[in-house]
């Protein structure tokens, strides 16, 4: 592609800005794990809510989503986290919050769409 999916425009903002905006309405702390330095789009640090946004960079480049997930979960201060990929421009913050509410005593909440688990939109 020649550029990060997170930096692609969608509805007047980047996909990452849209995701952060959606989640900031429902969560106090957001952690963005980026593959490279996020210099092309500093706006994700700003939201219309009081949510705190922290950007972490991969320790090793090109390690993929599993490494990023592990890094974000290690940094998180909560016993449970909602995790999503950066290519979900239609992400719904209310749905992410509802998934968290379903956790109860389970280890994870992973949506299933068309008989396929969606681990990059899960708790």
BAVEXKE-382940 format. One record per residue: residue number from 0; residue in three letters; x, y, z of N, C-alpha, C, O in turn. Coordinates in Angstrom, 3 decimals. Layout:
! BAVEXKE-382940
+------+-------+----------+----------+----------+----------+----------+----------+----------+----------+----------+----------+----------+----------+
! nupa ! lumfi !       nx !       ny !       nz !      cax !      cay !      caz !       cx !       cy !       cz !       ox !       oy !       oz !
+------+-------+----------+----------+----------+----------+----------+----------+----------+----------+----------+----------+----------+----------+
!  NUM !   ALA !        X !        Y !        Z !        X !        Y !        Z !        X !        Y !        Z !        X !        Y !        Z !
...
+------+-------+----------+----------+----------+----------+----------+----------+----------+----------+----------+----------+----------+----------+
! end
This chain:
! BAVEXKE-382940
+------+-------+----------+----------+----------+----------+----------+----------+----------+----------+----------+----------+----------+----------+
! nupa ! lumfi !       nx !       ny !       nz !      cax !      cay !      caz !       cx !       cy !       cz !       ox !       oy !       oz !
+------+-------+----------+----------+----------+----------+----------+----------+----------+----------+----------+----------+----------+----------+
!    0 !   UNK !    0.811 !   -1.202 !    0.000 !    0.000 !    0.000 !    0.000 !    0.851 !    1.260 !    0.000 !    0.438 !    2.295 !   -0.522 !
!    1 !   UNK !    2.016 !    1.173 !    0.575 !    2.871 !    2.339 !    0.624 !    2.626 !    3.256 !    1.800 !    3.334 !    4.250 !    1.965 !
!    2 !   UNK !    1.628 !    2.941 !    2.629 !    1.363 !    3.734 !    3.830 !    0.546 !    2.909 !    4.816 !   -0.020 !    1.876 !    4.459 !
!    3 !   UNK !    0.495 !    3.360 !    6.019 !   -0.228 !    2.670 !    7.082 !   -1.734 !    2.717 !    6.834 !   -2.264 !    3.752 !    6.428 !
!    4 !   UNK !   -2.418 !    1.612 !    7.073 !   -3.884 !    1.602 !    6.962 !   -4.495 !    2.617 !    7.918 !   -5.496 !    3.257 !    7.596 !
!    5 !   UNK !   -3.894 !    2.763 !    9.091 !   -4.422 !    3.688 !   10.095 !   -4.447 !    5.130 !    9.608 !   -5.248 !    5.932 !   10.088 !
!    6 !   UNK !   -3.575 !    5.468 !    8.655 !   -3.498 !    6.847 !    8.171 !   -4.386 !    7.122 !    6.964 !   -4.409 !    8.245 !    6.461 !
!    7 !   UNK !   -5.110 !    6.121 !    6.496 !   -5.997 !    6.326 !    5.351 !   -7.164 !    7.233 !    5.734 !   -7.692 !    7.126 !    6.841 !
!    8 !   UNK !   -7.569 !    8.122 !    4.831 !   -8.686 !    9.017 !    5.146 !  -10.023 !    8.286 !    5.132 !  -10.256 !    7.391 !    4.319 !
!    9 !   UNK !  -10.896 !    8.694 !    6.056 !  -12.242 !    8.134 !    6.122 !  -13.148 !    9.173 !    6.758 !  -13.009 !    9.477 !    7.943 !
!   10 !   UNK !  -14.063 !    9.715 !    5.992 !  -15.015 !   10.685 !    6.528 !  -14.375 !   11.945 !    7.079 !  -14.837 !   12.477 !    8.089 !
!   11 !   UNK !  -13.324 !   12.433 !    6.442 !  -12.708 !   13.684 !    6.867 !  -11.622 !   13.540 !    7.924 !  -10.983 !   14.528 !    8.286 !
!   12 !   UNK !  -11.403 !   12.342 !    8.420 !  -10.336 !   12.064 !    9.386 !   -9.626 !   10.785 !    8.961 !  -10.054 !   10.122 !    8.016 !
!   13 !   UNK !   -8.555 !   10.439 !    9.645 !   -7.929 !    9.159 !    9.349 !   -8.707 !    8.044 !   10.050 !   -9.485 !    8.297 !   10.969 !
!   14 !   UNK !   -8.485 !    6.814 !    9.604 !   -9.152 !    5.679 !   10.254 !   -8.779 !    5.641 !   11.735 !   -9.639 !    5.401 !   12.582 !
!   15 !   UNK !   -7.514 !    5.874 !   12.051 !   -7.087 !    5.861 !   13.452 !   -7.787 !    6.940 !   14.265 !   -8.226 !    6.681 !   15.386 !
!   16 !   UNK !   -7.897 !    8.140 !   13.721 !   -8.602 !    9.217 !   14.425 !  -10.056 !    8.846 !   14.677 !  -10.599 !    9.145 !   15.740 !
!   17 !   UNK !  -10.686 !    8.200 !   13.710 !  -12.079 !    7.791 !   13.875 !  -12.218 !    6.734 !   14.963 !  -13.116 !    6.817 !   15.801 !
!   18 !   UNK !  -11.327 !    5.736 !   14.954 !  -11.368 !    4.683 !   15.973 !  -11.163 !    5.280 !   17.363 !  -11.912 !    4.979 !   18.292 !
!   19 !   UNK !  -10.141 !    6.130 !   17.499 !   -9.867 !    6.760 !   18.794 !  -11.066 !    7.598 !   19.238 !  -11.442 !    7.567 !   20.410 !
!   20 !   UNK !  -11.660 !    8.339 !   18.322 !  -12.837 !    9.148 !   18.658 !  -14.000 !    8.308 !   19.138 !  -14.678 !    8.679 !   20.096 !
!   21 !   UNK !  -14.242 !    7.185 !   18.489 !  -15.328 !    6.289 !   18.908 !  -15.067 !    5.703 !   20.291 !  -15.964 !    5.688 !   21.135 !
!   22 !   UNK !  -13.865 !    5.226 !   20.528 !  -13.551 !    4.566 !   21.798 !  -13.423 !    5.553 !   22.950 !  -13.708 !    5.200 !   24.094 !
!   23 !   UNK !  -13.000 !    6.784 !   22.670 !  -12.813 !    7.792 !   23.721 !  -14.123 !    8.154 !   24.401 !  -14.116 !    8.627 !   25.538 !
!   24 !   UNK !  -15.239 !    7.942 !   23.730 !  -16.539 !    8.231 !   24.346 !  -16.934 !    7.179 !   25.383 !  -17.850 !    7.408 !   26.173 !
!   25 !   UNK !  -16.251 !    6.022 !   25.392 !  -16.653 !    4.913 !   26.265 !  -15.565 !    4.400 !   27.195 !  -15.855 !    3.653 !   28.129 !
!   26 !   UNK !  -14.314 !    4.792 !   26.953 !  -13.201 !    4.296 !   27.750 !  -12.339 !    5.461 !   28.227 !  -12.164 !    6.441 !   27.503 !
!   27 !   UNK !  -11.799 !    5.361 !   29.441 !  -10.983 !    6.432 !   30.012 !   -9.558 !    6.434 !   29.490 !   -8.958 !    7.496 !   29.324 !
!   28 !   UNK !   -9.014 !    5.258 !   29.231 !   -7.631 !    5.139 !   28.780 !   -7.583 !    4.354 !   27.480 !   -8.146 !    3.264 !   27.380 !
!   29 !   UNK !   -6.913 !    4.911 !   26.494 !   -6.735 !    4.253 !   25.207 !   -5.250 !    4.074 !   24.960 !   -4.453 !    4.980 !   25.204 !
!   30 !   UNK !   -4.884 !    2.895 !   24.472 !   -3.500 !    2.607 !   24.136 !   -3.451 !    2.261 !   22.659 !   -4.115 !    1.327 !   22.210 !
!   31 !   UNK !   -2.676 !    3.004 !   21.915 !   -2.476 !    2.743 !   20.491 !   -1.077 !    2.179 !   20.336 !   -0.097 !    2.826 !   20.706 !
!   32 !   UNK !   -0.980 !    0.979 !   19.793 !    0.330 !    0.391 !   19.522 !    0.568 !    0.518 !   18.028 !   -0.154 !   -0.062 !   17.218 !
!   33 !   UNK !    1.591 !    1.285 !   17.675 !    1.876 !    1.590 !   16.271 !    3.172 !    0.915 !   15.842 !    4.101 !    0.751 !   16.633 !
!   34 !   UNK !    3.210 !    0.529 !   14.576 !    4.390 !   -0.128 !   14.037 !    5.572 !    0.801 !   13.901 !    6.716 !    0.389 !   14.094 !
!   35 !   UNK !    5.307 !    2.045 !   13.571 !    6.375 !    3.036 !   13.397 !    5.972 !    4.289 !   14.148 !    4.851 !    4.387 !   14.648 !
!   36 !   UNK !    6.869 !    5.234 !   14.227 !    6.525 !    6.480 !   14.898 !    5.327 !    7.114 !   14.224 !    5.287 !    7.221 !   12.998 !
!   37 !   UNK !    4.356 !    7.533 !   15.005 !    3.152 !    8.150 !   14.459 !    3.412 !    9.643 !   14.339 !    3.034 !   10.424 !   15.212 !
!   38 !   UNK !    4.061 !   10.030 !   13.246 !    4.374 !   11.440 !   13.026 !    3.432 !   12.053 !   12.010 !    3.217 !   13.265 !   11.999 !
!   39 !   UNK !    2.869 !   11.207 !   11.151 !    2.038 !   11.744 !   10.082 !    0.662 !   12.184 !   10.567 !   -0.036 !   12.898 !    9.847 !
!   40 !   UNK !    0.254 !   11.779 !   11.765 !   -1.078 !   12.107 !   12.246 !   -1.076 !   12.275 !   13.760 !   -1.421 !   11.336 !   14.477 !
!   41 !   UNK !   -0.692 !   13.460 !   14.271 !   -0.665 !   13.654 !   15.722 !   -2.047 !   13.814 !   16.343 !   -2.165 !   13.767 !   17.567 !
!   42 !   UNK !   -3.090 !   14.001 !   15.548 !   -4.431 !   14.260 !   16.071 !   -5.000 !   13.165 !   16.964 !   -5.837 !   13.481 !   17.809 !
!   43 !   UNK !   -4.599 !   11.877 !   16.836 !   -5.180 !   10.890 !   17.745 !   -4.917 !   11.181 !   19.212 !   -5.589 !   10.617 !   20.076 !
!   44 !   UNK !   -3.963 !   12.039 !   19.517 !   -3.712 !   12.395 !   20.902 !   -4.809 !   13.281 !   21.469 !   -4.922 !   13.429 !   22.686 !
!   45 !   UNK !   -5.615 !   13.869 !   20.600 !   -6.661 !   14.786 !   21.036 !   -8.028 !   14.155 !   20.803 !   -8.309 !   13.629 !   19.726 !
!   46 !   UNK !   -8.863 !   14.217 !   21.819 !  -10.238 !   13.745 !   21.669 !  -11.166 !   14.793 !   22.269 !  -10.718 !   15.727 !   22.934 !
!   47 !   UNK !  -12.446 !   14.631 !   22.031 !  -13.434 !   15.537 !   22.603 !  -13.849 !   15.098 !   23.995 !  -14.743 !   15.699 !   24.590 !
!   48 !   UNK !  -13.218 !   14.064 !   24.523 !  -13.554 !   13.571 !   25.850 !  -12.343 !   13.715 !   26.759 !  -11.319 !   14.276 !   26.369 !
!   49 !   UNK !  -12.473 !   13.207 !   27.959 !  -11.357 !   13.272 !   28.902 !  -10.478 !   12.028 !   28.821 !   -9.615 !   11.833 !   29.676 !
!   50 !   UNK !  -10.677 !   11.193 !   27.821 !   -9.895 !    9.966 !   27.679 !   -8.419 !   10.293 !   27.480 !   -8.064 !   11.249 !   26.791 !
!   51 !   UNK !   -7.576 !    9.484 !   28.094 !   -6.125 !    9.632 !   27.927 !   -5.692 !    8.675 !   26.827 !   -6.022 !    7.490 !   26.864 !
!   52 !   UNK !   -4.954 !    9.187 !   25.850 !   -4.481 !    8.376 !   24.728 !   -2.966 !    8.249 !   24.828 !   -2.250 !    9.250 !   24.855 !
!   53 !   UNK !   -2.488 !    7.017 !   24.882 !   -1.064 !    6.737 !   24.924 !   -0.679 !    6.021 !   23.642 !   -1.338 !    5.061 !   23.240 !
!   54 !   UNK !    0.391 !    6.486 !   22.996 !    0.878 !    5.814 !   21.791 !    2.175 !    5.100 !   22.135 !    3.136 !    5.715 !   22.596 !
!   55 !   UNK !    2.187 !    3.796 !   21.905 !    3.383 !    2.966 !   22.072 !    3.837 !    2.537 !   20.687 !    3.022 !    2.380 !   19.778 !
!   56 !   UNK !    5.120 !    2.352 !   20.532 !    5.639 !    1.839 !   19.263 !    6.134 !    0.421 !   19.461 !    6.616 !    0.062 !   20.535 !
!   57 !   UNK !    6.009 !   -0.384 !   18.413 !    6.535 !   -1.746 !   18.456 !    7.990 !   -1.711 !   18.882 !    8.747 !   -0.837 !   18.458 !
!   58 !   UNK !    8.385 !   -2.667 !   19.724 !    9.787 !   -2.745 !   20.118 !   10.654 !   -3.173 !   18.934 !   11.777 !   -2.695 !   18.778 !
!   59 !   UNK !   10.134 !   -4.065 !   18.109 !   10.808 !   -4.527 !   16.897 !    9.876 !   -4.267 !   15.718 !    8.704 !   -4.638 !   15.787 !
!   60 !   UNK !   10.349 !   -3.646 !   14.639 !    9.465 !   -3.379 !   13.496 !    8.951 !   -4.661 !   12.847 !    9.627 !   -5.690 !   12.849 !
!   61 !   UNK !    7.758 !   -4.580 !   12.302 !    7.148 !   -5.641 !   11.498 !    6.897 !   -6.932 !   12.272 !    7.002 !   -8.021 !   11.706 !
!   62 !   UNK !    6.569 !   -6.824 !   13.552 !    6.279 !   -8.014 !   14.347 !    4.815 !   -8.433 !   14.246 !    4.466 !   -9.549 !   14.631 !
!   63 !   UNK !    3.962 !   -7.564 !   13.738 !    2.576 !   -7.917 !   13.495 !    1.648 !   -7.701 !   14.676 !    2.067 !   -7.210 !   15.724 !
!   64 !   UNK !    0.366 !   -8.075 !   14.499 !   -0.660 !   -7.759 !   15.487 !   -0.529 !   -8.515 !   16.805 !   -0.928 !   -7.989 !   17.844 !
!   65 !   UNK !    0.013 !   -9.720 !   16.799 !    0.131 !  -10.465 !   18.053 !    1.123 !   -9.776 !   18.979 !    0.870 !   -9.641 !   20.177 !
!   66 !   UNK !    2.248 !   -9.341 !   18.429 !    3.236 !   -8.619 !   19.222 !    2.655 !   -7.296 !   19.733 !    2.867 !   -6.926 !   20.888 !
!   67 !   UNK !    1.928 !   -6.591 !   18.874 !    1.312 !   -5.323 !   19.272 !    0.284 !   -5.540 !   20.376 !    0.218 !   -4.762 !   21.327 !
!   68 !   UNK !   -0.506 !   -6.581 !   20.253 !   -1.504 !   -6.899 !   21.267 !   -0.825 !   -7.182 !   22.605 !   -1.252 !   -6.673 !   23.642 !
!   69 !   UNK !    0.226 !   -7.991 !   22.581 !    0.951 !   -8.308 !   23.816 !    1.536 !   -7.047 !   24.443 !    1.477 !   -6.875 !   25.660 !
!   70 !   UNK !    2.095 !   -6.172 !   23.627 !    2.685 !   -4.925 !   24.143 !    1.619 !   -4.038 !   24.779 !    1.826 !   -3.502 !   25.868 !
!   71 !   UNK !    0.498 !   -3.884 !   24.116 !   -0.576 !   -3.066 !   24.665 !   -1.151 !   -3.641 !   25.950 !   -1.429 !   -2.902 !   26.894 !
!   72 !   UNK !   -1.330 !   -4.954 !   25.990 !   -1.884 !   -5.586 !   27.191 !   -0.900 !   -5.506 !   28.358 !   -1.320 !   -5.366 !   29.506 !
!   73 !   UNK !    0.388 !   -5.593 !   28.084 !    1.399 !   -5.469 !   29.137 !    1.383 !   -4.062 !   29.723 !    1.562 !   -3.888 !   30.928 !
!   74 !   UNK !    1.172 !   -3.067 !   28.881 !    1.160 !   -1.673 !   29.315 !   -0.132 !   -1.313 !   30.072 !   -0.115 !   -0.460 !   30.959 !
!   75 !   UNK !   -1.224 !   -1.956 !   29.724 !   -2.537 !   -1.624 !   30.300 !   -2.553 !   -1.817 !   31.814 !   -1.902 !   -2.715 !   32.348 !
!   76 !   UNK !   -3.299 !   -0.968 !   32.482 !   -3.416 !   -1.022 !   33.934 !   -4.702 !   -1.704 !   34.388 !   -5.041 !   -1.659 !   35.571 !
!   77 !   UNK !   -5.416 !   -2.331 !   33.464 !   -6.704 !   -2.950 !   33.767 !   -6.598 !   -4.465 !   33.616 !   -5.770 !   -4.960 !   32.851 !
!   78 !   UNK !   -7.433 !   -5.197 !   34.343 !   -7.410 !   -6.657 !   34.209 !   -7.992 !   -7.145 !   32.880 !   -7.744 !   -8.282 !   32.479 !
!   79 !   UNK !   -8.748 !   -6.313 !   32.208 !   -9.335 !   -6.678 !   30.912 !   -9.239 !   -5.475 !   29.984 !   -9.333 !   -4.330 !   30.427 !
!   80 !   UNK !   -9.052 !   -5.743 !   28.694 !   -8.947 !   -4.674 !   27.712 !   -9.756 !   -5.034 !   26.473 !   -9.932 !   -6.210 !   26.152 !
!   81 !   UNK !  -10.246 !   -4.010 !   25.782 !  -10.832 !   -4.192 !   24.461 !   -9.714 !   -3.943 !   23.469 !   -9.026 !   -2.926 !   23.553 !
!   82 !   UNK !   -9.525 !   -4.851 !   22.537 !   -8.467 !   -4.706 !   21.536 !   -9.084 !   -4.741 !   20.143 !   -9.999 !   -5.518 !   19.869 !
!   83 !   UNK !   -8.563 !   -3.885 !   19.272 !   -9.034 !   -3.886 !   17.890 !   -7.883 !   -3.542 !   16.956 !   -6.870 !   -2.978 !   17.369 !
!   84 !   UNK !   -8.060 !   -3.890 !   15.709 !   -7.062 !   -3.557 !   14.703 !   -7.298 !   -2.138 !   14.198 !   -8.311 !   -1.519 !   14.520 !
!   85 !   UNK !   -6.356 !   -1.625 !   13.403 !   -6.429 !   -0.241 !   12.933 !   -7.194 !   -0.105 !   11.626 !   -7.267 !    0.989 !   11.066 !
!   86 !   UNK !   -7.765 !   -1.197 !   11.132 !   -8.460 !   -1.130 !    9.845 !   -9.965 !   -1.350 !    9.997 !  -10.593 !   -2.048 !    9.202 !
!   87 !   UNK !  -10.521 !   -0.738 !   11.035 !  -11.954 !   -0.866 !   11.307 !  -12.626 !    0.512 !   11.302 !  -12.998 !    1.016 !   12.361 !
!   88 !   UNK !  -12.784 !    1.124 !   10.132 !  -13.329 !    2.484 !   10.101 !  -14.763 !    2.582 !   10.603 !  -15.213 !    3.669 !   10.966 !
!   89 !   UNK !  -15.486 !    1.476 !   10.630 !  -16.873 !    1.508 !   11.100 !  -17.009 !    1.002 !   12.530 !  -18.112 !    0.678 !   12.971 !
!   90 !   UNK !  -15.896 !    0.930 !   13.257 !  -15.931 !    0.495 !   14.650 !  -16.948 !    1.319 !   15.431 !  -17.068 !    2.527 !   15.227 !
!   91 !   UNK !  -17.667 !    0.666 !   16.313 !  -18.692 !    1.315 !   17.111 !  -18.270 !    1.240 !   18.577 !  -18.158 !    0.150 !   19.138 !
!   92 !   UNK !  -18.038 !    2.387 !   19.189 !  -17.608 !    2.433 !   20.584 !  -18.614 !    1.821 !   21.535 !  -18.225 !    1.187 !   22.516 !
!   93 !   UNK !  -19.909 !    1.995 !   21.266 !  -20.940 !    1.410 !   22.131 !  -20.877 !   -0.114 !   22.100 !  -21.057 !   -0.764 !   23.130 !
!   94 !   UNK !  -20.623 !   -0.681 !   20.931 !  -20.497 !   -2.131 !   20.827 !  -19.258 !   -2.616 !   21.582 !  -19.322 !   -3.631 !   22.275 !
!   95 !   UNK !  -18.140 !   -1.912 !   21.459 !  -16.929 !   -2.279 !   22.194 !  -17.200 !   -2.275 !   23.691 !  -16.774 !   -3.183 !   24.405 !
!   96 !   UNK !  -17.901 !   -1.267 !   24.163 !  -18.255 !   -1.168 !   25.582 !  -19.176 !   -2.311 !   25.988 !  -19.010 !   -2.884 !   27.064 !
!   97 !   UNK !  -20.144 !   -2.651 !   25.140 !  -21.057 !   -3.762 !   25.426 !  -20.313 !   -5.092 !   25.499 !  -20.633 !   -5.930 !   26.342 !
!   98 !   UNK !  -19.331 !   -5.297 !   24.636 !  -18.530 !   -6.526 !   24.692 !  -17.813 !   -6.625 !   26.037 !  -17.733 !   -7.706 !   26.619 !
!   99 !   UNK !  -17.295 !   -5.510 !   26.526 !  -16.618 !   -5.508 !   27.824 !  -17.583 !   -5.899 !   28.941 !  -17.215 !   -6.616 !   29.872 !
!  100 !   UNK !  -18.812 !   -5.422 !   28.838 !  -19.813 !   -5.739 !   29.855 !  -20.180 !   -7.220 !   29.853 !  -20.664 !   -7.733 !   30.861 !
!  101 !   UNK !  -19.958 !   -7.912 !   28.741 !  -20.270 !   -9.337 !   28.632 !  -19.199 !  -10.230 !   29.257 !  -19.417 !  -11.432 !   29.407 !
!  102 !   UNK !  -18.054 !   -9.669 !   29.620 !  -16.929 !  -10.483 !   30.069 !  -17.268 !  -11.321 !   31.293 !  -16.966 !  -12.514 !   31.336 !
!  103 !   UNK !  -17.894 !  -10.701 !   32.285 !  -18.256 !  -11.446 !   33.492 !  -17.067 !  -12.228 !   34.028 !  -15.993 !  -11.663 !   34.234 !
!  104 !   UNK !  -17.253 !  -13.533 !   34.257 !  -16.183 !  -14.373 !   34.765 !  -15.395 !  -15.087 !   33.682 !  -14.570 !  -15.950 !   33.981 !
!  105 !   UNK !  -15.642 !  -14.735 !   32.428 !  -14.939 !  -15.388 !   31.324 !  -13.556 !  -14.784 !   31.116 !  -13.276 !  -13.677 !   31.578 !
!  106 !   UNK !  -12.702 !  -15.514 !   30.423 !  -11.364 !  -15.018 !   30.104 !  -11.375 !  -14.053 !   28.925 !  -10.515 !  -13.177 !   28.834 !
!  107 !   UNK !  -12.335 !  -14.205 !   28.025 !  -12.378 !  -13.375 !   26.824 !  -13.785 !  -13.328 !   26.256 !  -14.601 !  -14.214 !   26.507 !
!  108 !   UNK !  -14.055 !  -12.290 !   25.494 !  -15.268 !  -12.178 !   24.694 !  -14.801 !  -11.905 !   23.272 !  -14.232 !  -10.852 !   22.986 !
!  109 !   UNK !  -15.048 !  -12.864 !   22.383 !  -14.591 !  -12.758 !   21.001 !  -15.805 !  -12.920 !   20.079 !  -16.394 !  -13.999 !   20.024 !
!  110 !   UNK !  -16.180 !  -11.873 !   19.363 !  -17.316 !  -11.994 !   18.446 !  -17.035 !  -13.023 !   17.352 !  -15.891 !  -13.250 !   16.960 !
!  111 !   UNK !  -18.116 !  -13.636 !   16.875 !  -18.032 !  -14.579 !   15.762 !  -18.930 !  -14.061 !   14.650 !  -20.125 !  -13.848 !   14.853 !
!  112 !   UNK !  -18.353 !  -13.864 !   13.486 !  -19.096 !  -13.353 !   12.335 !  -18.904 !  -14.346 !   11.193 !  -17.775 !  -14.612 !   10.781 !
!  113 !   UNK !  -19.996 !  -14.887 !   10.687 !  -19.906 !  -15.839 !    9.584 !  -19.050 !  -17.045 !    9.926 !  -18.261 !  -17.497 !    9.096 !
!  114 !   UNK !  -19.190 !  -17.571 !   11.127 !  -18.444 !  -18.738 !   11.620 !  -16.943 !  -18.477 !   11.757 !  -16.151 !  -19.417 !   11.815 !
!  115 !   UNK !  -16.555 !  -17.202 !   11.807 !  -15.133 !  -16.855 !   11.988 !  -14.989 !  -15.957 !   13.223 !  -15.686 !  -14.952 !   13.368 !
!  116 !   UNK !  -14.072 !  -16.348 !   14.098 !  -13.803 !  -15.528 !   15.270 !  -13.096 !  -14.242 !   14.840 !  -12.332 !  -14.226 !   13.875 !
!  117 !   UNK !  -13.369 !  -13.168 !   15.577 !  -12.808 !  -11.852 !   15.289 !  -11.922 !  -11.411 !   16.465 !  -12.324 !  -10.542 !   17.239 !
!  118 !   UNK !  -10.724 !  -11.996 !   16.610 !   -9.893 !  -11.685 !   17.781 !   -9.316 !  -10.269 !   17.783 !   -8.816 !   -9.820 !   18.814 !
!  119 !   UNK !   -9.372 !   -9.560 !   16.666 !   -8.886 !   -8.186 !   16.652 !  -10.040 !   -7.183 !   16.768 !   -9.975 !   -6.070 !   16.247 !
!  120 !   UNK !  -11.082 !   -7.609 !   17.459 !  -12.210 !   -6.776 !   17.869 !  -12.846 !   -7.501 !   19.041 !  -13.994 !   -7.939 !   18.971 !
!  121 !   UNK !  -12.077 !   -7.621 !   20.127 !  -12.482 !   -8.507 !   21.216 !  -12.006 !   -7.979 !   22.563 !  -11.217 !   -7.038 !   22.643 !
!  122 !   UNK !  -12.506 !   -8.607 !   23.611 !  -12.112 !   -8.277 !   24.984 !  -11.292 !   -9.434 !   25.517 !  -10.841 !   -9.396 !   26.662 !
+------+-------+----------+----------+----------+----------+----------+----------+----------+----------+----------+----------+----------+----------+
! end
